[in-house]
Amino acid sequence: MAAQKPRTGDGPLEVTKEGRGMVLRLPVEGGGRLVIEISPDEAKALQETLAEALA
C-alpha cells in the first residue's frame, strides 16, 4: 500500500467551464476543496446573492 502524502497548497478559489455547466472549486478550512457543479443560471443567482451580501 502506498503511503499517503499530506495535502498542501490546495489552491485558490477557481471556476472552470466544463460542458454546459461550471465547476466551482472552493478551498475549505482544514484542507481540501469543496467542488460544486453549477449551471449558468445558478452562477448568476450566486453572483447576485453575493453582491447583496457585500453591499
Sequence and secondary structure as in RCSB ss.txt:
>XXXX:A:sequence
MAAQKPRTGDGPLEVTKEGRGMVLRLPVEGGGRLVIEISPDEAKALQETLAEALA
>XXXX:A:secstr
             EEEEETTEEEEEEE TTS EEEEEE HHHHHHHHHHHHHHH 
